Amino acid sequence: MCPCLATSFVPLAIQLLLFTAACFLAFFLFLCCLCVLVVFFEGGGVWLLWLGVMAGGKEEKDARIEAIASSIRVVPNFPKPGIMFQDITTLLLNPKAFRNVVELFVNRYIDKGITVVAGVEARGFIFAAPIALAIGAKFIPLRKPRKLPGEVISEKYDLEYGTDCLEMHVGAVQPEDRALVVDDLIATGGTLCAAMNLLERAGAEVVECACVIELPELKGRERLNGKPLHILVESR
């Protein structure tokens, strides 16, 4: 081969190689840009949709809370003068509001490893039983004296006007149980404290207390010794 042809062939080969590499690089960059655009528009749409769902869920939750609050009737001077009684029977007459109460609690506790839902007599039963059923936990009724057959353990507690007592079946709770205490309302907190004491004496861990209504002016939350309390509405 002529030396001059060999000399000119080498740069030409290098140029072809560089041109081919540049084409592949350009094609690769084109694919990357295309993927970015797809993610931006497709994924961005999903992201915006997710944000919309989350915002809508918050708005829906707020709407449900408002509907629950408005469905609770306040009865003045019952059961004695000066008491503003929070009547949940009107809430129970509203299937949508009743369902909202249960759903809001279930959404909160479905993934918390709750194995026991303890309902406080009597209105606590109304909410505790469907919550327990929905999250796959056992329901335990905490009852007033002489209401439960068989062997029980008892816990007395103070009221504004005297004392009362809660009882629970022996063996209903196991030491490894994680318990949720449910009642319709927290006032002074004495009933919830008694319920927690019963469960803890049996070896269970009380994860949280949950009530539909709180009377914040009575400061019952402060008697729970730091135990978390989740409420849906405050008294009106």
N, C-alpha and C positions, 0 to 999 in steps of 0.2 A: 504494500500500500504506500502510496505517496505520502511522505512526511507532512506535507501541507494539508492533505485531506484528513489525516489522522488528527492533526492539531485542530482543525476546524470542527471535526466530528465530536470531540470531547466536550467543548463548550455547548454544542447543540444538544448533546445528550443531557447535560446538566440542566440546560434551559427547559427541555421537555419534562425532566423529572420535577423541577421546581414548579413548572406550570401545572403538572398533574397534582402535586401536593397542594398548590394554591386552590385548585378546583375542589379537591376534597375538603379543604379547610373552609372554603366558602359555603360548600353544601352543608357541612357540619354546623356552621354558624347559622345558616338559614333554618335548619331543623331546630336548633336551640331557641332561636327567636320565635319560631312557630309554636314550640312547646310553651314558651313564656306567655305568648298571646292567648293560647288555649287556656292555660291555668288562670291567667288574669281575668278572662271573660267568663269561662265556665266555672272555675273555682271561685272567682270573685263573686259570681252570682250566687254560688252556694253559700259563701261566707256572708254575703248580704242577706240571703234568705235565712241563715242561721241567726244572724243578729235580729232580723225581723221577728223570727219565732220567739227568740228570747225576750225581746221587748214586748211582743204580744202576750207571751206567757206571764210576764210581770204585770202587764195591764189586766190580763184575765184574772190573775191572783188577786190583785187589788180590788177588782170588781167583785170577786167572790167574797172577799173579806167584808166589803161594804154591804153586800147582800145578806151576809150572815148577821152582821151587826143590826141591820134594819129589820130583821125578822125576829129579833128578841124583844119581847114586851117587858116594859118596866112597870111594876105594880106598886104604887106608893102605899106605905103603912101596912105592909104585909111581911111576915106574920104578926108584927106588932108595930105600934106607932114609931115613926122615924126611920123605918127600914124601907129602902127602895129595892124591892125584890126583882131579881133578874129572871124572868120567866122564859124557859127554853121550850115550853110546850108549843108556843106559836112557831118556833123554828122547826119543830118536828112536824107541824102541819104543812110545811113547805118542803116537798120532796127534794127540790133542787138545792135549797139551802142546806138541808140535812146531808145530802150527798156531798156537797162542797166541803162541809166540816170533816167528814170522814176522809175524803180524797186528800185534803191538805195535810192531815196527820199522816196518812199512809205514805204520801210522797216524801215526807220528812223521815220516816222511820223504816222504810222498806229495805234500806241497805245498811242499817246500823247494827245488825246482828242481834236484834231483840228476840228473846226466846219466851218472855213472859209479858203479858199485858194485864196489869192488875187494875180492875175497875172498882172505884169507891162507891159504896151504897149511898143513894140508889141511882141517882142520875148518871153517875159515872159509868154504870153498866151499859147505858144506851150507846155510848160512843166507844167504850173499850172493846166490846165484843166484836163489832164489825172491823175495827182496826186490827185486832188479833187475827181474825179470819183472813183478812186481806194480806197481811205480812207473814202469815204462816207461823204464828206464835200461839202458845196456849193462853187461854183466858182464865184468870183467877178472880173470883168475886171476893172482895173484902167487905164483910157484912157486920151489922150491928149484933150485939149479944143475943145468943139463943136462936139465931136464925140458921146456923149451919149444923147439920147432923154430924156425928162423929167427933173425933178428937180435934181440938182447935188450939191455937195459941192466940193470946189477946194482947192488946196494947191500948192503954188508957191515954186520954189526952184532954187538955183543958179547953173549955169554951168560954165565951164571954159571960155566960149565965150558969156555968157549972162544969161538969165533966161528961165525957162520953167514952166509947170504947169501940174498937174495930177488932174483928176476929178473922182468922184465916185457917183453912184446913192444914193440919200437920201433914207434911209430905207433898204438898202442892208445889213447893219450890225446892229446887235442887241447888247445891252450892255453886255449880257452874252457870246457873241461869243469869241472863242479863235482862233486867226488868224495866218496864215503862209503867209509871203510875198515871192513871187517867181519871179525871173528875170533870164535872161540868164547869166548876167555878172555884177559884181560890179567893178566900176572904182573909182571915187571920193566919192561915197556913197550918193550923193545928191538925186538921184531918190529914193533909198530905204528909206532915211529919210523922204521924202515927202509922200511916201506910208504909212509908219508907222504913221505919223502925221494924215493922213486922217482917218485911221482906229481907232486910239485912240481918235480922236475928236468925232467919232461916238459911242464911249464907249466900243469898243472891246479891248481885251487884245492881244497884239502882242507877240506870243510865240517865234518866231524865224524868221530869214530871210534865204532864201536858194537860192544859185546861182550855176550854172554849173561852171563858170569860175571866178577867182579873178585876178585882176591886183594888186599884193601886193605893187608894187612900188608907187602906187598912194595913198595908205594908207586910202582907203575908209572905211575900217573896224573901224578906229578910230573915225569916225564921227557918228557911230551908238549908241553912249552913253551907251556902255556896253551891248547892245542887242545882243544875240547870233547870229552868222552867220555861216551857214554850206555851205561849197563849196566842189565841187568834184575835180577840177583841178586848178592849177595856170597857168597863161599865159606863153607861151614859147617864 
